[in-house]
Structure formats: structure tokens, C-alpha cells
């Protein structure tokens, strides 16, 4: 029962007592007015909410810990005004805000539209459902408030955070960006050869425009280089159910996802193609991205992956083997290498496939799990380059050192 209702009822009871004691017509009239006020207020508070229309808008492509706005719009399409409305939004786990997710509207008149916004940030990559809204509708005096749920759902896609690769890998990435006609020699030294010129396409670097050809043909023309297969990089991520260790924001899978995003980004910056494989509830997924302007496809796939697949990492590697481009570097990211993985590695090594197995140490995230040291030794004996990635290791330096050492 609201404070306003208690106050009005107490006043009405007092006037009724005065009327009985003094037989006052005026007091009786005031009591009748209070009763009418209560009845009208109750009826107004129970008006249907079908005339209210809600929508929510948010940026759906952001990175971990990156603030982004959420905007809620409300429109009264009815013929009657609505009073004293409180709008409260709900946030899913791992999404937080320093601002209140609510707004108080004294009145919303017919055909009026109002908006309110607040900033949120996601502590972890993923796909987050936003909503529903909880709305308190009431009468003009706030005596009979009631909460009405509205779906007004939306979805925010939060990308994994990429890390900067350290050492020679970082300098190498800078060398490959923005290659122009005057830098052909340096491109050739880096393993790229001049291929020719072609028409400009959306996403091409403006610094690669070939101005003489552009002037001659009257349209933008860019220089094209043949990157060869050596620039391609394949990431195979272990997403089998039961292979994720840790809780909350920091788990072995989250480390693997960040490593995958960083490797794909490095490959694309170096004029190579990024290939990504991961298992899911609906079966294994395979994605090929060959341009920086398509990187968001890989990031979205990584935002959606969960440890809910059925294929072991050795089975995933065997499944991906026929799809591997010639000369590609293969990075296997796992926290639970199985006993069949060394055999698959040895088989691929006979085909001259360059294999790197990054094992995220599960013991750093769950003390009940043993370190897979014996498996690391078996993988090295099978011919793979292995990385024992501890929880406190710098991910960029660890991945960068492997990239440089594999060239």
C-alpha cells in the first residue's frame, strides 16, 4: 500500500468521523469526494497498456570492457495520458553499468515519445539478451502503482578482446600494412610479390592506390600483391563440452578465444587469410576470412562459441585437415589435449603441415586439474611446436614468439 493511499484514506476517515459527530453536510461531501477520487484513480491505474510501444537500441558490435549506449524508446499511441511511470531495465550477467537503468516519467501524453539512454559494458565476450523492461504504471496521485513486464528485447554481440602481439611479430605486422607502389621491394623481401593492378574495391587501403593507372583509366585502381599460401593461418579452437576450466570472466576458453582473435587479426593484417574451426551443438563450424573488412565475421563466430561441442580436439584437427590450404600455419588452441592428438599431429607433419599446439594450462584456473605435461612432451615428440601457456603469462608475447619462430 502506497504512502499516498494511506494518507488519502486517513484523511477520508477523519472527515467521516467529523461528519458523524457534527452531522456536517460539508464533511459528508468531502468523504464522497475522497471515495470518488479513489475509485477514479484505481480505474486510471488499471487502464490497459496495449497502447504503449517500446523499443530498445544498442550497438551490437563492441569489444569486451568497451562502453556502449543502450537507448530505450517509449511511445503512447493511445488517446489517454499515462501518469507517474517508472521504467526499469534489466541487464544480464557480466554486463554492468555505472548509471541507473531507470527513468521516471511524470506524464506521457497521447502520441508523445520519450527516450532515455545509459552506458553499459560487458566484462566478457558473448551474445547478451537485453531486457525485459519492468514498468510501473499508476494514477496521477501514485496511489495504485502496478508493475507490468514488457519484452522489448534486444541482443548485443560483444567481441573478444584482441591482444597486441609482441616482439618481431608486432614489427612484421607494421611492415605489411599500407603497401604502395614505392614499397614493392620491401613487400618482396617479406614474401609478397607484385601481381598487378585491379579496380578499387570497398575495404582496400587508400595507400595502395596506383595513381598513374587511376589517371589513365579515369577510375580508382589499386596495386595487388600475390600473398601466396604462406600468409594463411588456421586456428582450431577446442570447444568440446567439459574442456573449459575456471569460472566467470577468466576461463581457459576465454584465453583461447582471445588468442584465436589475435591470430586471425595478425594474419589479415599481414595480407594473409584467416581460417577458423570450432565445434558447436549443431556440429563443427568452418570459416574463411581473406580481408580485413570481413574480420567481423570471425569475431562474431568467436563471440558465439561455447564449450558445448562433442568432438575432441584430435577429431576436430582430423576433420579440418582436408580443408587446410597448402602451406598454412595451423594453431591448435586447447586446455584438454586428448591421447589421440599426437597421432593426428604426426600424420599431418608427414604432409609438411606446420603445426603449433597452444595448451592453456588448466591448473591455473582450477587447482583440482593436473597439468598436461606428459601430453606436451608427446606433442613435441610428434613434431608440433608447443606452447605451455600459464594463466599469468603475457598472451601477446607468447603467441608472438611462436609466430616469429615458425617462419
C-alpha positions in Angstrom: 0.0 0.0 0.0 1.5 3.3 -1.1 2.0 6.3 1.3 -0.3 8.4 -0.9 -3.1 5.9 -0.5 -2.6 5.7 3.3 -2.7 9.5 3.5 -5.9 9.8 1.5 -7.7 7.0 3.4 -6.7 8.5 6.7 -8.0 11.9 5.6 -11.2 10.4 4.4 -11.7 8.5 7.7 -11.1 11.7 9.6 -13.7 13.6 7.6 -16.2 10.8 8.0 -15.7 10.9 11.8 -16.3 14.7 11.8 -19.4 14.2 9.7 -20.8 11.7 12.2 -20.1 13.8 15.2 -21.3 17.1 13.9 -23.7 15.8 11.2 -22.0 18.1 8.8 -23.1 18.1 5.2 -19.8 19.6 4.1 -17.9 16.7 5.8 -20.1 14.1 4.0 -19.5 15.8 0.7 -15.7 15.7 1.3 -15.9 12.0 2.2 -17.8 11.4 -1.1 -15.2 13.3 -3.0 -12.4 11.2 -1.4 -14.2 7.9 -2.3 -14.7 9.1 -5.9 -11.1 10.1 -6.1 -10.1 6.6 -5.0 -12.4 4.9 -7.5 -11.3 7.1 -10.4 -7.6 6.7 -9.5 -7.9 3.0 -9.3 -9.7 2.8 -12.7 -7.0 5.0 -14.3 -4.2 2.8 -12.9 -5.8 -0.3 -14.4 -6.1 1.1 -17.9 -4.7 -1.5 -20.4 -1.1 -0.9 -21.6 -1.7 -2.1 -25.1 -1.3 1.5 -26.4 2.3 1.7 -25.1 5.0 0.8 -27.6 8.6 0.1 -26.5 11.8 -0.4 -28.4 15.4 -0.8 -27.4 18.5 0.1 -29.4 22.1 -0.8 -28.7 25.4 -1.2 -30.5 25.7 -4.9 -31.3 29.4 -5.0 -32.3 31.6 -3.9 -29.4 34.6 -5.4 -27.6 35.0 -6.6 -24.1 35.0 -3.8 -21.5 34.1 -1.3 -24.2 31.3 1.1 -23.1 28.3 1.3 -25.4 25.0 3.1 -25.2 21.6 1.4 -24.7 18.6 3.6 -25.7 15.0 2.8 -24.7 12.1 4.5 -26.5 8.5 4.7 -25.3 5.6 5.9 -27.3 2.0 6.4 -26.1 -0.2 5.6 -29.1 -3.4 5.8 -27.1 -5.9 8.6 -26.6 -5.4 8.9 -22.9 -2.4 10.2 -20.9 -0.4 7.9 -18.6 0.9 9.2 -15.3 3.8 8.5 -12.9 5.5 5.8 -14.9 8.8 4.3 -13.8 10.8 2.3 -16.4 13.4 -0.1 -15.1 15.6 -2.1 -17.5 17.3 -5.4 -16.7 20.9 -6.4 -17.5 22.2 -10.0 -18.0 25.1 -11.4 -16.0 28.6 -10.0 -16.9 27.0 -6.7 -18.2 27.2 -3.8 -15.8 26.7 0.0 -15.8 27.7 2.9 -13.6 24.5 4.7 -14.5 20.9 3.9 -13.3 18.9 1.8 -15.7 15.7 3.5 -15.0 13.7 6.6 -15.8 10.7 8.3 -14.1 8.1 9.9 -16.4 5.6 12.2 -14.6 3.2 12.0 -17.6 3.2 10.6 -21.1 0.7 12.4 -23.2 -1.1 10.8 -26.3 1.2 10.4 -29.3 4.2 11.5 -27.2 7.5 9.7 -27.5 10.3 9.8 -24.9 13.8 8.3 -24.8 16.4 7.6 -22.1 19.9 6.2 -22.5 22.6 4.8 -20.3 26.1 3.3 -20.8 26.9 -0.3 -20.2 29.9 -2.5 -20.7 30.3 -6.3 -21.0 33.0 -7.9 -18.9 33.1 -11.0 -21.1 32.6 -11.6 -24.8 29.4 -13.3 -25.9 25.9 -12.7 -27.1 23.8 -10.9 -24.5 20.0 -10.7 -24.5 18.9 -7.3 -23.1 15.5 -7.0 -21.4 12.8 -7.3 -20.4 11.6 -3.9 -19.1 9.7 -3.5 -15.8 7.3 -0.6 -15.9 5.4 0.8 -13.0 2.2 2.5 -14.2 0.0 4.4 -11.8 -2.8 7.0 -11.4 -2.0 10.8 -11.3 -1.6 10.6 -7.5 0.6 7.5 -7.4 -1.9 5.6 -5.1 -2.2 2.4 -7.1 1.1 1.6 -8.8 1.5 -1.7 -10.6 4.4 -3.3 -12.4 3.9 -4.5 -16.0 6.6 -6.5 -17.8 7.4 -5.7 -21.4 9.5 -7.9 -23.6 11.3 -5.1 -25.5 14.2 -7.5 -26.0 17.4 -6.8 -27.9 20.7 -8.5 -28.5 24.2 -7.2 -28.0 27.1 -9.0 -29.6 30.3 -8.5 -27.7 33.6 -9.4 -29.5 36.6 -10.9 -27.7 39.4 -8.6 -26.9 42.4 -8.9 -29.2 45.9 -8.6 -27.7 48.9 -6.9 -29.3 51.5 -9.4 -30.4 54.9 -8.7 -29.0 58.5 -8.9 -30.4 59.2 -9.4 -34.1 55.6 -10.3 -34.8 54.5 -6.8 -34.0 57.1 -5.2 -36.2 56.3 -7.6 -39.0 52.6 -6.6 -38.9 53.5 -2.9 -39.3 55.6 -3.7 -42.3 52.8 -5.3 -44.2 50.3 -2.5 -43.7 49.7 0.1 -46.4 51.9 -1.3 -49.1 52.2 1.1 -52.1 54.0 1.1 -55.4 57.1 2.6 -53.9 57.3 -0.3 -51.3 57.3 -3.3 -53.7 60.9 -4.2 -52.8 60.1 -4.4 -49.1 57.0 -6.4 -49.9 59.1 -8.9 -51.9 61.6 -9.2 -49.0 58.6 -10.1 -46.8 57.5 -12.9 -49.0 55.0 -11.0 -51.2 55.3 -10.5 -54.9 53.8 -7.8 -57.2 50.8 -9.4 -59.0 49.3 -6.5 -61.0 46.6 -3.8 -60.7 42.9 -4.0 -60.4 39.8 -1.8 -59.8 39.4 -0.4 -56.3 37.0 -2.4 -54.1 35.4 -1.4 -50.8 37.8 -2.1 -48.0 41.1 -1.6 -49.9 43.7 0.6 -48.3 43.8 4.0 -49.9 47.5 4.0 -49.7 47.6 1.1 -52.2 46.0 3.3 -55.0 48.1 3.2 -58.2 47.9 6.9 -59.2 49.3 6.6 -62.8 46.8 3.9 -63.7 44.0 5.8 -61.9 44.7 8.8 -64.0 45.0 6.8 -67.2 41.7 4.9 -66.8 39.7 7.6 -65.0 38.8 5.3 -62.1 40.5 4.2 -58.9 43.0 1.4 -59.4 45.0 -0.3 -56.7 48.1 -2.5 -56.7 47.6 -6.2 -55.9 50.2 -8.4 -54.4 50.2 -12.2 -54.5 50.4 -13.2 -50.9 50.9 -16.9 -51.6 49.8 -19.6 -49.2 52.5 -18.8 -46.7 50.5 -15.9 -45.2 47.5 -18.0 -44.4 46.9 -19.0 -40.8 44.4 -21.6 -39.5 43.1 -21.6 -35.9 41.4 -24.7 -34.5 39.7 -24.0 -31.2 38.8 -26.7 -28.7 35.1 -26.2 -27.6 34.2 -29.7 -26.5 31.9 -29.8 -23.5 33.9 -30.3 -20.3 37.1 -28.7 -21.6 36.6 -25.2 -20.1 38.2 -24.7 -16.8 37.7 -21.7 -14.5 34.7 -19.5 -13.8 33.3 -16.2 -14.7 35.3 -13.8 -16.8 38.6 -15.7 -16.7 38.5 -19.3 -18.1 40.7 -21.4 -20.3 38.2 -21.0 -23.2 38.3 -17.2 -22.9 42.0 -17.2 -23.1 41.8 -19.5 -26.2 39.2 -17.2 -27.8 41.4 -14.1 -27.3 44.3 -16.0 -28.8 42.2 -17.0 -31.8 41.0 -13.4 -32.4 44.6 -12.1 -32.1 46.0 -14.7 -34.6 43.2 -14.1 -37.1 43.8 -10.3 -36.9 47.6 -10.8 -37.4 47.0 -13.0 -40.4 44.7 -10.4 -42.1 47.0 -7.5 -41.3 49.8 -9.5 -43.0 47.8 -9.9 -46.2 47.0 -13.5 -45.4 43.8 -15.3 -44.9 42.4 -16.3 -41.5 40.7 -19.7 -41.2 38.8 -20.7 -38.1 37.4 -24.0 -37.0 35.4 -24.8 -33.8 32.8 -27.3 -32.7 29.2 -26.5 -31.6 26.0 -28.1 -30.6 24.9 -28.1 -34.2 28.2 -29.6 -35.5 31.7 -28.3 -36.5 32.0 -24.8 -38.0 34.5 -23.6 -40.6 35.1 -20.0 -41.6 37.5 -18.5 -44.1 38.2 -14.7 -44.0 40.5 -13.2 -46.5 40.2 -9.4 -46.0 40.3 -7.1 -43.0 36.9 -5.7 -43.8 35.5 -9.2 -43.2 37.2 -9.7 -39.8 34.0 -9.1 -38.0 32.7 -12.4 -39.3 35.4 -14.3 -37.4 34.9 -12.1 -34.3 31.2 -12.8 -34.3 31.8 -16.5 -34.6 34.2 -16.3 -31.7 31.7 -14.2 -29.7 29.2 -17.0 -30.0 31.4 -20.1 -29.3 30.8 -22.1 -26.1 32.2 -25.2 -24.7 29.2 -27.3 -25.8 30.6 -29.4 -28.7 31.0 -33.1 -28.9 34.3 -33.5 -30.9 37.6 -33.9 -29.1 40.4 -31.7 -30.3 42.1 -34.5 -32.1 38.8 -35.2 -34.0 38.5 -31.5 -34.8 42.0 -31.4 -36.2 41.4 -34.5 -38.3 38.1 -33.0 -39.5 39.8 -29.8 -40.6 42.8 -31.5 -42.2 41.3 -31.9 -45.7 40.3 -28.2 -45.7 43.7 -26.9 -44.9 45.2 -24.7 -47.6 48.7 -25.7 -48.8 51.4 -24.1 -46.7 49.1 -22.7 -44.0 50.3 -22.4 -40.4 47.9 -24.3 -38.1 47.4 -23.2 -34.5 45.5 -25.7 -32.2 44.2 -24.0 -29.0 43.1 -26.3 -26.2 43.1 -26.8 -22.5 42.5 -30.6 -22.7 44.6 -32.3 -25.3 43.5 -35.9 -25.7 45.6 -39.0 -26.1 44.9 -39.2 -29.9 46.1 -35.7 -30.7 49.9 -36.7 -31.0 49.0 -39.3 -33.6 47.0 -36.8 -35.7 49.8 -34.3 -35.4 52.4 -36.9 -36.6 50.2 -37.7 -39.6 49.9 -34.1 -40.6 53.6 -33.5 -40.1 54.3 -36.1 -42.8 52.3 -33.9 -45.1 54.6 -30.9 -44.2 51.8 -29.1 -42.3 53.3 -26.6 -39.8 51.5 -27.3 -36.5 51.5 -25.3 -33.3 49.7 -26.5 -30.3 49.0 -23.9 -27.6 47.9 -25.6 -24.4 46.3 -23.3 -21.9 47.3 -24.7 -18.5 44.1 -25.7 -16.8 45.6 -26.0 -13.4 46.0 -22.2 -13.3 42.2 -21.9 -13.5 41.2 -25.0 -11.4 43.6 -26.5 -8.9 41.9 -29.8 -9.0 43.1 -30.4 -12.6 46.6 -31.7 -13.3 48.9 -30.0 -15.7 49.1 -32.0 -19.1 52.9 -32.1 -19.0 53.1 -35.6 -20.4 50.9 -34.6 -23.3 53.0 -31.6 -24.1 56.1 -33.9 -24.3 54.2 -36.3 -26.6 53.1 -33.5 -28.9 56.7 -32.2 -29.2 57.9 -35.7 -29.9 55.2 -35.9 -32.7 56.7 -32.8 -34.3 54.4 -30.0 -33.1 55.7 -26.7 -31.8 54.1 -26.5 -28.4 53.3 -23.6 -26.1 52.6 -24.2 -22.4 50.5 -21.1 -21.7 50.2 -20.3 -18.0 47.5 -18.1 -16.6 49.9 -15.3 -15.7 51.8 -15.4 -19.0 51.5 -12.5 -21.4 49.3 -13.8 -24.2 50.7 -11.4 -26.8 54.3 -12.2 -26.1 53.7 -16.0 -26.1 51.8 -16.0 -29.4 54.1 -13.5 -31.0 57.2 -15.6 -30.2 55.6 -18.7 -31.8 54.7 -16.8 -34.9 58.3 -15.5 -35.4 59.8 -18.8 -34.6 57.7 -20.6 -37.1 58.8 -18.6 -40.1 
